[in-house]
Amino acid sequence: MTKKIYKDYFFDEKAFNTHDGGYVPLERSNKEEKPLAIPPLLKADKVNGNDIYYTVEAQEGESQFLDGHKTKTWGYNAPFLGQTIVFEKGQHVHINLKNSLPELTTFHWHGLNVPGPITDGGCHAPVYPGEVKKIDFTVDQPAATLWLHAHPCPSTAEQVWKGLAAFVLIKDAKELKLPFPRKYGINDIPLVLQDRRFHENNQFDYLKDYDPDGVQGPTAVINGTVNPYFDVRSQKIRLRILDGANRREWRLHFSDDLPFVQIASDGGILPEPVGFTHLMLTCAERAEVIVDFGKYKEGDKVVLYSDDIPLITFRIHAFEKDDTVLPDHLVDIPEMKTDKNTPVRKVVMSGMDEEVMIDDKKFDMQRIDSRQQVGKVEYWDITNTNKMEGGMIHPYHMHGVQFEVVSRNGHEPYPNEHGLKDTIGVNPGETVRLKVRFEKAGVFMYHCHIIEHEDGGMMAQIEAYDPDHPKTYHLMDMDTLTKAFAKERGVKPEDLHLSGMESYEKMGMKM
């Protein structure tokens, strides 16, 4: 265990989502406990030397969350959520993106350092029903826990709510040398934390639940399991935790305030392990933690909570003693070098409800808001102009990069923010300074990851350019997408309702 154990959540309590006017508190489940579902590993179609081939299929399905009727859901190679995809650093990956849904979708590789906008899979890369599109890329970033999710503006939130999210894990040689648990499904466990509301016959009803500040439900759903338990048969367990909710923050702690150690964040392994009893994740953030159950005996139970609501019960079984000690230093992270002439780019996230914007503008699919040269480091100052009283934390995400966190309001970042990240929670009235360097050319989005906020226009886009290899990009337009959605849903374009459209309409703005 690390020497110092942090016992608070760090973020400003006055801005926790519990203070939202539309906050939906989690409710304790009275359902019978079920084994935690572990997403299976996606099998490769073939491997040819350093080239590996996969098919990732977005599909419809049914899932048994509650007693009675099954819930209609979507998933990747699965009825709900998706099979876990594993890449190795240095591999050349070929993927068939297959859309078996009744409407268009996109496949966004959240946290993956790939070219944009097509390979990245944002709103400019639609895959229409019945289509198969091919992408390929070389994996050239450190070991990390990433994820795949739908990103079709302005219906990202609804498609994620239906289930389009899956883990993507990267392995590398450095990670393999560290004394981490890594037996997938046994002592290396992915956890996607989500919440849902179940309506008549146990169905989702996204439009009925819609809130422009983020859709929430009272039932915690962990890996697609309601009221799960996990059988602990190893003294030390690695949890790869993803806040996969549309809106909800998760404030995590164990019964007995059992300490745990964070070893990685969004972009990979931290320079040093960080000890916690309480950890808060905002939307889309990831944390890998190691939990030591050595003080418990067979038959004991340990519960993971968010606030005061139990999420998972860990049932302790017999296990062999594990005296593994984490080193004080885990990995070196190459410095993004800056000097007095390093540019400072300012990004302002403002508003709530339908008024959310970036830099006083709502997202326009065909507008490039800024440009940055590939390979050059810039400071990005991300400001949340919400007021502390009645404001909210905005989780800021950038496509196409893993950034370094320099400071919060000029002070040291939180102790677990010294690694690489792609998503950062920004408190009301706060400016977070980042170091940003794009390694791949393309058009990339940056936005709030409260998904209803990005659908509602709290998003912008940047072109990362290589002056020696200039490119011209065909950017998808909203009219084309609107007509496609309307046709697929069997309505006239003027009668089409997608959740994010309300925010533009109420502000008198064109999408």
KAVEN-V548284 format. One record per residue. N is the residue number from 1. RES is the residue in three letters. PHI is phi in whole degrees, -180 to 180 (999 if undefined). BURIAL is 1 if it has 9 or more other ideal C-beta (glycine too) atoms within 8 Angstrom, else 0. D_LAST is the distance of its C-alpha to the last C-alpha in Angstrom with 1 decimal. Layout:
N&RES&PHI&BURIAL&D_LAST  N&RES&PHI&BURIAL&D_LAST
//
This chain:
1&MET&999&0&50.9  2&THR&-68&1&49.6  3&LYS&-68&0&51.6  4&LYS&-101&0&49.0  5&ILE&-116&1&47.1  6&TYR&-85&1&44.0  7&LYS&-120&0&43.9  8&ASP&-131&0&40.7  9&TYR&-89&0&37.0  10&PHE&73&0&36.4  11&PHE&-60&1&33.0  12&ASP&-71&1&33.1  13&GLU&-60&0&34.3  14&LYS&-64&0&32.8  15&ALA&-104&1&29.3  16&PHE&-58&1&30.0  17&ASN&-65&1&27.8  18&THR&-63&0&30.9  19&HIS&-94&0&30.2  20&ASP&-63&0&26.7  21&GLY&-63&0&26.8  22&GLY&-100&0&25.2  23&TYR&-61&1&27.4  24&VAL&-111&1&28.8  25&PRO&-69&0&32.2  26&LEU&-68&1&33.5  27&GLU&-115&0&36.5  28&ARG&-65&0&39.7  29&SER&-79&1&40.0  30&ASN&-104&0&43.1  31&LYS&-80&1&42.7  32&GLU&-61&0&45.3  33&GLU&-62&0&44.7  34&LYS&-127&1&43.6  35&PRO&-62&0&43.9  36&LEU&-60&1&40.9  37&ALA&-71&0&39.1  38&ILE&-111&1&39.1  39&PRO&-59&1&36.6  40&PRO&-68&0&38.8  41&LEU&-80&1&38.5  42&LEU&-73&1&36.8  43&LYS&-82&0&39.5  44&ALA&-70&0&39.1  45&ASP&-67&0&39.4  46&LYS&-166&0&41.8  47&VAL&-129&0&42.9  48&ASN&-131&0&44.4  49&GLY&64&0&45.7  50&ASN&-88&0&42.9  51&ASP&-100&1&40.2  52&ILE&-127&1&38.9  53&TYR&-122&1&36.9  54&TYR&-131&1&34.7  55&THR&-118&1&32.7  56&VAL&-111&1&29.9  57&GLU&-112&1&29.0  58&ALA&-85&1&26.2  59&GLN&-142&1&27.9  60&GLU&-85&0&28.4  61&GLY&-166&1&31.3  62&GLU&-134&0&33.1  63&SER&-133&1&34.2  64&GLN&-94&0&37.1  65&PHE&-79&1&35.9  66&LEU&-124&1&38.1  67&ASP&-65&0&41.1  68&GLY&95&0&40.7  69&HIS&-63&0&37.7  70&LYS&-76&0&35.8  71&THR&-96&1&32.1  72&LYS&-73&0&29.7  73&THR&-140&1&28.0  74&TRP&-123&1&26.4  75&GLY&-164&1&27.8  76&TYR&-106&1&28.7  77&ASN&55&1&32.1  78&ALA&-164&1&32.7  79&PRO&-64&1&31.9  80&PHE&-144&1&30.1  81&LEU&59&1&29.0  82&GLY&-169&1&30.7  83&GLN&-73&1&33.8  84&THR&-76&1&34.3  85&ILE&-104&1&33.9  86&VAL&-117&1&36.4  87&PHE&-114&1&36.3  88&GLU&-116&1&39.1  89&LYS&-57&1&38.6  90&GLY&97&0&39.5  91&GLN&-68&1&38.8  92&HIS&-101&1&36.9  93&VAL&-106&1&34.6  94&HIS&-118&1&33.5  95&ILE&-130&1&31.1  96&ASN&-88&1&30.3  97&LEU&-95&1&26.9  98&LYS&-110&1&27.5  99&ASN&-107&1&25.1  100&SER&-105&1&27.1  101&LEU&-86&1&24.4  102&PRO&-81&0&23.3  103&GLU&-144&1&19.7  104&LEU&-64&1&18.1  105&THR&-148&1&18.2  106&THR&-133&1&18.5  107&PHE&-120&1&21.5  108&HIS&-97&1&20.9  109&TRP&-92&1&24.2  110&HIS&-69&1&23.7  111&GLY&96&1&26.2  112&LEU&-84&1&27.5  113&ASN&-88&1&28.1  114&VAL&-132&1&26.9  115&PRO&-64&1&25.2  116&GLY&-120&1&21.4  117&PRO&-95&1&19.0  118&ILE&-75&1&20.7  119&THR&-62&1&23.7  120&ASP&-58&1&21.8  121&GLY&84&1&19.7  122&GLY&-77&1&16.2  123&CYS&-71&1&13.1  124&HIS&-86&1&14.4  125&ALA&-125&1&17.5  126&PRO&-68&1&17.1  127&VAL&-116&1&20.5  128&TYR&-85&0&20.7  129&PRO&-53&1&23.2  130&GLY&83&0&26.7  131&GLU&-86&0&25.9  132&VAL&-128&0&27.6  133&LYS&-116&0&26.4  134&LYS&-111&0&28.6  135&ILE&-130&1&28.1  136&ASP&-151&0&30.9  137&PHE&-164&1&31.5  138&THR&-103&0&34.3  139&VAL&-79&1&34.4  140&ASP&-137&0&35.3  141&GLN&-139&1&34.7  142&PRO&-69&1&37.0  143&ALA&-53&1&37.6  144&ALA&-165&1&34.8  145&THR&-105&1&33.1  146&LEU&-115&1&29.6  147&TRP&-155&1&27.4  148&LEU&-113&1&25.2  149&HIS&-153&1&22.2  150&ALA&-67&1&19.2  151&HIS&-150&1&15.9  152&PRO&-92&1&13.4  153&CYS&-65&1&9.9  154&PRO&-105&1&9.1  155&SER&-122&1&12.7  156&THR&-58&1&14.7  157&ALA&-62&1&16.4  158&GLU&-66&1&17.5  159&GLN&-71&1&19.0  160&VAL&-66&1&20.8  161&TRP&-59&1&22.0  162&LYS&-73&1&23.5  163&GLY&133&1&25.4  164&LEU&-81&1&23.8  165&ALA&-156&1&25.4  166&ALA&-153&1&28.6  167&PHE&-78&1&30.9  168&VAL&-130&1&31.4  169&LEU&-111&1&34.6  170&ILE&-111&1&35.9  171&LYS&-113&1&39.7  172&ASP&-150&1&41.7  173&ALA&-68&0&45.4  174&LYS&-66&1&45.1  175&GLU&-62&1&43.8  176&LEU&-66&0&46.6  177&LYS&-86&0&49.2  178&LEU&-89&1&48.2  179&PRO&-80&0&49.8  180&PHE&-104&1&46.8  181&PRO&-63&1&46.9  182&ARG&-150&0&45.2  183&LYS&-89&0&46.5  184&TYR&-58&0&43.2  185&GLY&82&0&43.3  186&ILE&-112&0&46.6  187&ASN&-131&1&46.2  188&ASP&-129&1&42.9  189&ILE&-120&1&40.3  190&PRO&-78&1&36.5  191&LEU&-131&1&35.0  192&VAL&-102&1&31.4  193&LEU&-96&1&31.0  194&GLN&-139&1&28.6  195&ASP&-137&1&28.7  196&ARG&-147&1&28.0  197&ARG&-114&1&28.8  198&PHE&-107&1&30.7  199&HIS&-103&1&30.6  200&GLU&-54&0&32.9  201&ASN&59&0&34.8  202&ASN&66&1&33.4  203&GLN&-96&1&29.9  204&PHE&-75&1&26.6  205&ASP&-139&0&24.2  206&TYR&-60&1&20.9  207&LEU&-65&0&19.2  208&LYS&-68&0&22.4  209&ASP&-87&1&22.4  210&TYR&-59&1&18.8  211&ASP&-141&1&18.6  212&PRO&-63&1&15.5  213&ASP&-93&1&18.1  214&GLY&120&1&19.1  215&VAL&-83&1&20.9  216&GLN&-134&1&24.7  217&GLY&-136&1&27.7  218&PRO&-82&1&31.4  219&THR&-108&1&32.8  220&ALA&-72&1&33.1  221&VAL&-127&1&32.7  222&ILE&-111&1&34.2  223&ASN&54&1&33.9  224&GLY&79&1&33.3  225&THR&-115&1&36.5  226&VAL&-94&1&37.1  227&ASN&58&1&40.0  228&PRO&-85&1&41.1  229&TYR&-127&1&44.2  230&PHE&-132&1&45.2  231&ASP&-85&0&48.8  232&VAL&-88&1&49.7  233&ARG&-122&0&52.3  234&SER&-132&1&51.9  235&GLN&-61&1&52.6  236&LYS&-118&1&49.5  237&ILE&-122&1&46.1  238&ARG&-99&1&43.0  239&LEU&-110&1&39.7  240&ARG&-99&1&36.5  241&ILE&-99&1&34.1  242&LEU&-121&1&30.3  243&ASP&-80&1&28.1  244&GLY&-99&1&26.0  245&ALA&-80&1&24.7  246&ASN&-67&1&21.2  247&ARG&-136&1&22.3  248&ARG&-70&1&26.0  249&GLU&-87&1&28.2  250&TRP&-119&1&31.6  251&ARG&-109&1&34.7  252&LEU&-100&1&37.4  253&HIS&-161&1&41.1  254&PHE&-98&1&44.1  255&SER&-59&0&46.9  256&ASP&66&0&49.8  257&ASP&49&1&47.2  258&LEU&-57&1&48.1  259&PRO&-69&1&47.1  260&PHE&-146&1&45.0  261&VAL&-122&1&44.1  262&GLN&-86&1&40.7  263&ILE&-113&1&41.1  264&ALA&-155&1&37.6  265&SER&-122&1&34.0  266&ASP&-51&1&30.7  267&GLY&-94&1&31.9  268&GLY&138&1&35.5  269&ILE&-69&1&38.9  270&LEU&-76&1&39.5  271&PRO&-61&1&42.3  272&GLU&-133&1&44.3  273&PRO&-68&1&44.2  274&VAL&-127&1&43.2  275&GLY&-89&1&44.9  276&PHE&-139&1&43.1  277&THR&-112&1&43.9  278&HIS&-135&1&40.4  279&LEU&-140&1&37.1  280&MET&-112&1&33.5  281&LEU&-119&1&30.5  282&THR&-96&1&26.9  283&CYS&-53&1&24.2  284&ALA&80&1&24.6  285&GLU&-72&1&27.7  286&ARG&-124&1&30.9  287&ALA&-145&1&34.5  288&GLU&-99&1&37.6  289&VAL&-129&1&40.6  290&ILE&-112&1&44.3  291&VAL&-112&1&46.0  292&ASP&-104&1&49.8  293&PHE&-95&1&51.4  294&GLY&-62&0&54.9  295&LYS&-85&0&56.2  296&TYR&-101&0&55.7  297&LYS&-116&0&58.1  298&GLU&-56&0&57.7  299&GLY&100&0&56.6  300&ASP&-72&0&54.6  301&LYS&-129&0&50.9  302&VAL&-126&1&48.3  303&VAL&-114&1&45.0  304&LEU&-94&1&41.6  305&TYR&-113&1&39.8  306&SER&-116&1&36.5  307&ASP&52&0&37.5  308&ASP&-110&0&40.2  309&ILE&-106&1&38.9  310&PRO&-69&1&40.6  311&LEU&-106&1&38.4  312&ILE&-142&1&41.0  313&THR&-103&1&44.8  314&PHE&-96&1&46.7  315&ARG&-92&1&50.0  316&ILE&-85&1&52.6  317&HIS&-116&0&55.0  318&ALA&-65&0&57.8  319&PHE&-148&1&56.7  320&GLU&-75&0&58.5  321&LYS&-65&0&58.8  322&ASP&-126&1&56.3  323&ASP&-97&0&57.4  324&THR&-56&0&54.6  325&VAL&-117&0&53.7  326&LEU&-72&1&50.4  327&PRO&-68&0&51.1  328&ASP&-66&0&50.1  329&HIS&-120&0&48.0  330&LEU&-99&1&45.8  331&VAL&-144&1&44.1  332&ASP&-93&0&43.6  333&ILE&-108&1&40.1  334&PRO&-56&0&40.1  335&GLU&-73&0&39.2  336&MET&-85&0&36.3  337&LYS&-76&0&38.4  338&THR&-129&0&37.3  339&ASP&-145&0&39.1  340&LYS&-65&0&39.0  341&ASN&-97&0&36.8  342&THR&-63&1&34.1  343&PRO&-63&0&30.7  344&VAL&-117&0&28.9  345&ARG&-101&1&25.1  346&LYS&-111&0&23.6  347&VAL&-125&1&20.5  348&VAL&-116&1&19.7  349&MET&-98&1&18.2  350&SER&-134&1&17.9  351&GLY&86&0&17.4  352&MET&-144&0&17.6  353&ASP&52&0&16.2  354&GLU&-76&1&12.8  355&GLU&-89&1&13.5  356&VAL&-65&1&13.4  357&MET&-152&1&12.5  358&ILE&-118&1&14.3  359&ASP&54&0&16.1  360&ASP&62&0&14.5  361&LYS&-136&1&11.0  362&LYS&-92&1&8.0  363&PHE&-62&1&7.3  364&ASP&-128&0&6.4  365&MET&-62&1&8.2  366&GLN&-106&0&10.3  367&ARG&-106&0&11.3  368&ILE&-90&0&14.6  369&ASP&-85&1&15.2  370&SER&-163&0&18.9  371&ARG&-137&0&21.8  372&GLN&-144&1&24.9  373&GLN&-74&1&28.0  374&VAL&-59&1&29.0  375&GLY&88&0&32.1  376&LYS&-94&0&31.8  377&VAL&-90&1&31.7  378&GLU&-132&1&29.6  379&TYR&-83&1&29.4  380&TRP&-119&1&26.1  381&ASP&-99&1&26.3  382&ILE&-103&1&23.8  383&THR&-113&1&23.9  384&ASN&-105&1&22.9  385&THR&-86&0&23.1  386&ASN&-58&1&23.5  387&LYS&-84&0&26.9  388&MET&-60&1&29.4  389&GLU&-78&0&30.2  390&GLY&85&0&27.4  391&GLY&-90&1&25.2  392&MET&-144&1&24.3  393&ILE&-75&1&24.8  394&HIS&-106&1&21.7  395&PRO&-79&1&22.5  396&TYR&-95&1&21.1  397&HIS&-126&1&20.9  398&MET&-121&1&20.9  399&HIS&-78&1&20.8  400&GLY&81&1&23.6  401&VAL&-145&1&26.1  402&GLN&-118&1&28.7  403&PHE&-103&1&29.1  404&GLU&-105&1&32.1  405&VAL&-92&1&31.9  406&VAL&-90&0&34.0  407&SER&-163&1&34.0  408&ARG&-121&1&32.7  409&ASN&49&0&33.1  410&GLY&83&0&35.7  411&HIS&-108&0&37.6  412&GLU&-55&0&38.3  413&PRO&-67&1&35.5  414&TYR&-61&0&36.4  415&PRO&-62&0&39.3  416&ASN&-99&1&37.4  417&GLU&-112&1&34.8  418&HIS&-96&1&37.1  419&GLY&-101&1&36.0  420&LEU&-83&1&32.9  421&LYS&-140&1&29.6  422&ASP&-124&1&26.0  423&THR&-140&1&24.9  424&ILE&-143&1&26.2  425&GLY&-75&1&26.1  426&VAL&-117&1&25.8  427&ASN&-70&1&27.6  428&PRO&-57&1&26.5  429&GLY&75&1&27.9  430&GLU&-112&1&28.5  431&THR&-118&1&28.0  432&VAL&-106&1&28.5  433&ARG&-96&1&29.6  434&LEU&-121&1&29.1  435&LYS&-103&1&30.6  436&VAL&-126&1&28.2  437&ARG&-141&1&29.4  438&PHE&-84&1&27.5  439&GLU&-102&0&30.0  440&LYS&-125&1&27.9  441&ALA&-78&1&25.7  442&GLY&150&1&22.1  443&VAL&-102&1&18.5  444&PHE&-129&1&18.1  445&MET&-95&1&15.6  446&TYR&-136&1&16.8  447&HIS&-167&1&15.7  448&CYS&-72&1&17.2  449&HIS&-99&1&18.7  450&ILE&-69&1&18.6  451&ILE&-65&1&16.4  452&GLU&-65&1&14.5  453&HIS&-69&1&13.7  454&GLU&-67&1&12.3  455&ASP&-61&1&10.2  456&GLY&-85&1&9.2  457&GLY&109&1&8.2  458&MET&-84&1&11.9  459&MET&-156&1&11.8  460&ALA&-144&1&12.6  461&GLN&-145&1&14.5  462&ILE&-124&1&17.9  463&GLU&-100&1&20.1  464&ALA&-90&1&23.5  465&TYR&-120&1&25.7  466&ASP&-111&1&29.3  467&PRO&-62&0&30.8  468&ASP&-83&0&33.6  469&HIS&-139&0&31.3  470&PRO&-64&0&28.2  471&LYS&-132&0&25.5  472&THR&-116&0&22.7  473&TYR&-113&1&19.7  474&HIS&-90&0&17.7  475&LEU&-96&1&14.2  476&MET&-59&1&12.4  477&ASP&-110&0&9.4  478&MET&-67&1&6.7  479&ASP&-61&0&8.8  480&THR&-63&0&11.8  481&LEU&-66&1&11.0  482&THR&-60&1&10.0  483&LYS&-65&1&13.3  484&ALA&-67&1&15.2  485&PHE&-60&1&14.5  486&ALA&-62&1&15.3  487&LYS&-62&0&18.5  488&GLU&-68&1&19.5  489&ARG&-93&0&19.3  490&GLY&72&0&21.0  491&VAL&-130&0&18.7  492&LYS&-75&0&17.1  493&PRO&-53&0&13.4  494&GLU&-71&0&13.2  495&ASP&-100&0&15.1  496&LEU&-69&1&13.2  497&HIS&-124&0&12.7  498&LEU&-114&1&11.4  499&SER&-53&1&12.2  500&GLY&-69&1&9.2  501&MET&-64&1&7.2  502&GLU&-58&1&9.9  503&SER&-64&1&9.3  504&TYR&-70&1&6.2  505&GLU&-62&0&8.3  506&LYS&-71&0&11.4  507&MET&-95&1&10.5  508&GLY&67&0&9.6  509&MET&-116&0&6.4  510&LYS&-86&0&3.8  511&MET&-81&1&0.0
//
